[in-house]
Amino acid sequence: MSGPQPEVSVYLPTRNRTHLLREAIESVLAQTFSGFELLIVDDGSDDASALESLSCMDPRIRMFRHEQPRGAPAARNYAIREARGRFLTGLDDDDLMLPRRLESLLAAKPENYSLVCSSFILRKTGSAVDTTREHVRSR
């Protein structure tokens, strides 16, 4: 990927589920926040050529492959090692991102928080803040 460093790296492990993967990829590409890279790790799929065509959908997509299946955790870890973004989030191949997910995560990440996860924000003090209602209102 050339150009500016992405703000967010999104990892997406997959294996033999091309029929689901296209929708997952499209949900990431449809984000309102565009400063991301999408790291797809093929964990030894039987038909790697089908996955390669999906990687051409957008220049923000980077594709990696395990020749032999090593499991989703190994695929996630591979992507995390390759990530260039300041922040990191993930998606499974059978899930979709709502269009404002990256925008919402970044908006919820002031410097005094160490982690933003789903609808909860974990403060460095250890207390969690439920932001579910805020996310529902902001859609």
ABEGO torsion letter per residue (X at the ends): XBEBBBABBBBBBBBGAAAAAAAAAAAAAABABABBBBBBBBBGBABAAAAAAAAAABAABBBBBBABBAEAAAAAAAAAAABABABBBBBBAABBBBAAAAAAAAAABBAABABBBEABBBBAAGBBBBAAAAAAAAX
